[in-house]
Amino acid sequence: MAKLWKYGMIIFLLSSLFFHKEDDLMMAIMETPSIALDLVLTLVLSASLWNGFLHIIEKSGFMNYLSFLLKPILKMIYGSIILKDDIYACISSNIIANLLGLGTLATVSGLKAFQKLQQYNSHDYPSREMMTLVIMNTVGMTLFPSSLFMLRKQFESQSIYQFYPYMIIISLSILVIGLLVQRMIDHE
Amino acid sequence: MNKCMIIFICIVFIDAVIKKINIFEIFIEGVKSTFSIVISLFTTMLSFMLFVQCLNASGFMQCLEILLKPLCQLLNLPIDIFVLGLLRPLSANASLSYLYNFYQNYGPDHSLSLLATLIQCGSDTTLYVVSLYFSSLKIKNTRYAIPLGLFLDFLAIVFALIIYLKTFA
């Protein structure tokens, strides 16, 4: 990523000289900080609100009620390792954070779960459960994309939820495809 | 949607009150802990916003446009969509900055903005997630994580395009 940024910037700066767009480019550069602040403000405000709710869900033990629903599904996905309580705790909070659309916060519990899974890993390469966790997080299945809703509201969208049903179809189907493909190429 | 969310939050709150948990303090704690990410988020967002702004203003896009013209005309889409599709697996912040530009240029309810939103939320950033997870444990062998993740990103974009062509276009 750092490489792309580095060479990309050089190419853009050179091409602006080449196309005589120096004025446009300078204007765009000077606009950048305030636009970035706008976007970060929207993201952080939305994240702090939903993280408040997420905190309550985690601390109040609400996940235990959902476990009868979540555990069979997770068992199907991860296998019997999920029955260990510490792993279940990390993975379930990773999933809830993902479902609420808090990608940055999902990473924290995701990394914890990844380390826990490594402790139970008997191979010298990443186990299938670890790969599953990574696949789940690269798909990033979301039920409530809070930051996108907030951004759309910021732009005074007429129908904030218009993209929602399609989004569920897309991310659910690539999640299922991803897990199926993984099963096919990785059987222990 | 709104109703579901409110019912869900309501159940969580009532449950917590029954268990005699101080939800006010826990809520505040959660909000407070979010602000620890502000500085790192702002720095990366600023650098990628700079990247996107330069990309748009430098005339480099026109070059790409000429190169990818047949594909654009075939699907009747602007070049921006393809750039967004390329940025998506690389960095969430870069593609989000790009989505922001989309909303600014077309407005959030334009069909192209909806397509961009679908590309943005259909999948997560493969390269970032894979490198973060494996480097946290200093594991070199990522096995099939990157090819499979990129394949899924590609599928998500294709699905989004199909939905766009079938319903919005």
Contacts between the chains, C-beta under 8 A, distances in Angstrom:
chain1	res1	chain2	res2	distance
A	1	B	90	5.9
A	1	B	91	5.8
A	1	B	127	6.9
A	1	B	128	7.3
A	4	B	90	6.6
A	5	B	47	6.7
A	5	B	48	7.7
A	5	B	51	5.8
A	8	B	51	6.0
A	8	B	54	7.8
A	8	B	55	7.1
A	9	B	50	7.7
A	9	B	51	6.6
A	9	B	54	6.3
A	11	B	58	8.0
A	11	B	60	6.3
A	12	B	51	8.0
A	12	B	54	4.0
A	12	B	55	5.8
A	12	B	58	3.9
A	12	B	60	5.4
A	13	B	54	7.1
A	13	B	58	7.1
A	15	B	58	4.9
A	15	B	59	5.4
A	15	B	60	4.5
A	15	B	63	6.8
A	16	B	54	7.6
A	16	B	57	6.9
A	16	B	58	4.0
A	16	B	59	6.0
A	16	B	60	7.9
A	18	B	59	7.3
A	19	B	58	7.3
A	19	B	59	3.4
A	19	B	62	7.2
A	21	B	57	6.3
A	21	B	58	6.1
A	21	B	59	4.7
A	24	B	57	4.5
A	24	B	58	7.9
A	25	B	54	6.4
A	25	B	57	4.6
A	25	B	58	5.5
A	27	B	57	7.2
A	28	B	53	4.1
A	28	B	54	6.5
A	28	B	56	6.7
A	28	B	57	3.7
A	29	B	50	6.7
A	29	B	53	6.5
A	29	B	54	6.9
A	29	B	57	8.0
A	31	B	53	6.6
A	32	B	46	6.7
A	32	B	49	5.2
A	32	B	50	4.9
A	32	B	53	5.1
A	33	B	46	6.2
A	35	B	49	5.7
A	35	B	53	7.4
A	35	B	97	8.0
A	35	B	100	7.1
A	36	B	42	6.8
A	36	B	45	4.9
A	36	B	46	4.2
A	36	B	49	4.1
A	36	B	50	7.9
A	36	B	97	7.5
A	37	B	42	7.2
A	38	B	100	7.8
A	39	B	45	6.0
A	39	B	49	7.0
A	39	B	96	6.8
A	39	B	97	6.6
A	39	B	100	5.3
A	40	B	38	7.1
A	40	B	41	5.6
A	40	B	42	4.8
A	40	B	45	5.0
A	43	B	41	6.7
A	43	B	45	7.9
A	43	B	96	7.8
A	44	B	34	6.6
A	44	B	35	7.0
A	44	B	37	7.3
A	44	B	38	5.5
A	44	B	41	6.6
A	47	B	34	5.1
A	47	B	37	7.5
A	48	B	30	7.7
A	48	B	31	4.5
A	48	B	34	3.9
A	48	B	35	6.6
A	49	B	31	7.2
A	51	B	30	4.6
A	51	B	31	6.4
A	51	B	33	6.7
A	51	B	34	4.5
A	52	B	27	4.2
A	52	B	28	7.3
A	52	B	30	4.1
A	52	B	31	4.5
A	53	B	9	6.2
A	53	B	12	7.1
A	53	B	27	7.4
A	53	B	30	7.4
A	54	B	30	6.2
A	55	B	26	5.2
A	55	B	27	6.5
A	55	B	29	6.0
A	55	B	30	2.8
A	55	B	33	7.5
A	56	B	12	6.0
A	56	B	13	7.3
A	56	B	16	5.8
A	56	B	21	7.9
A	56	B	23	5.2
A	56	B	26	5.3
A	56	B	27	5.9
A	56	B	30	7.1
A	57	B	12	5.6
A	59	B	16	8.0
A	59	B	21	6.6
A	59	B	26	4.9
A	60	B	12	6.8
A	60	B	15	6.1
A	60	B	16	4.0
A	60	B	19	6.0
A	60	B	21	5.2
A	60	B	23	7.2
A	60	B	26	7.7
A	61	B	19	7.2
A	62	B	12	5.4
A	62	B	15	5.8
A	62	B	16	7.5
A	65	B	15	7.5
A	103	B	92	6.5
A	103	B	124	6.5
A	104	B	37	5.7
A	104	B	41	7.1
A	105	B	34	7.5
A	107	B	129	7.8
A	107	B	132	6.7
A	110	B	133	7.1
A	111	B	132	7.4
A	111	B	133	6.7
A	111	B	136	5.2
A	114	B	133	5.3
A	114	B	136	6.6
A	114	B	137	6.7
A	115	B	136	7.2
A	115	B	137	6.4
A	118	B	137	5.6
A	125	B	141	5.0
A	125	B	143	6.5
A	126	B	134	7.5
A	126	B	139	5.9
A	126	B	141	6.6
A	126	B	142	7.4
A	126	B	143	6.1
A	131	B	143	6.2
A	131	B	144	7.3
A	131	B	145	6.2
A	133	B	133	7.6
A	134	B	129	6.6
A	134	B	130	6.1
A	134	B	133	5.3
A	134	B	134	7.7
A	134	B	145	5.1
A	134	B	149	7.6
A	135	B	145	7.2
A	135	B	148	6.5
A	135	B	149	6.9
A	135	B	152	7.7
A	137	B	124	6.5
A	137	B	129	5.0
A	137	B	133	7.2
A	138	B	123	7.3
A	138	B	124	5.5
A	138	B	125	7.5
A	138	B	126	4.6
A	138	B	129	4.9
A	138	B	130	6.7
A	138	B	145	7.5
A	138	B	149	4.0
A	138	B	152	6.7
A	138	B	153	7.7
A	139	B	123	6.0
A	139	B	124	6.2
A	139	B	152	6.0
A	140	B	123	6.6
A	140	B	124	2.9
A	140	B	129	8.0
A	142	B	121	6.4
A	144	B	5	6.8
A	145	B	121	5.1
A	148	B	117	6.4
A	148	B	120	7.0
A	148	B	121	5.8
A	151	B	99	7.6
A	151	B	100	7.3
A	151	B	103	7.1
A	152	B	103	7.6
A	152	B	108	4.9
A	152	B	117	7.6
A	155	B	103	4.8
A	155	B	104	7.9
A	155	B	107	7.0
A	155	B	108	4.2
A	156	B	108	7.4
A	157	B	108	3.8
A	157	B	109	5.5
A	158	B	109	5.1
A	159	B	109	6.7
A	161	B	1	5.2
A	162	B	109	7.3
A	162	B	114	6.3
A	163	B	114	5.2
A	163	B	117	4.6
A	163	B	118	5.7
A	163	B	121	7.4
A	164	B	1	6.8
A	166	B	118	5.7
A	166	B	160	7.6
A	166	B	163	5.0
A	166	B	167	7.8
A	167	B	117	7.6
A	167	B	118	6.0
A	167	B	121	5.0
A	167	B	122	6.3
A	169	B	159	7.5
A	169	B	163	7.4
A	170	B	118	6.3
A	170	B	122	4.0
A	170	B	123	7.8
A	170	B	156	5.5
A	170	B	159	4.7
A	170	B	160	6.0
A	170	B	163	7.3
A	171	B	121	7.2
A	171	B	122	5.5
A	171	B	123	6.9
A	171	B	156	7.2
A	173	B	155	8.0
A	173	B	159	6.6
A	174	B	122	6.9
A	174	B	123	6.3
A	174	B	152	4.8
A	174	B	155	5.2
A	174	B	156	5.0
A	174	B	159	7.1
A	177	B	152	6.9
A	177	B	155	6.4
A	178	B	148	6.5
A	178	B	152	4.8
A	181	B	148	6.2
A	181	B	151	7.6
A	182	B	144	7.7
A	182	B	148	6.6
A	185	B	144	6.1
A	185	B	148	7.9
A	186	B	143	7.8
A	186	B	144	7.1
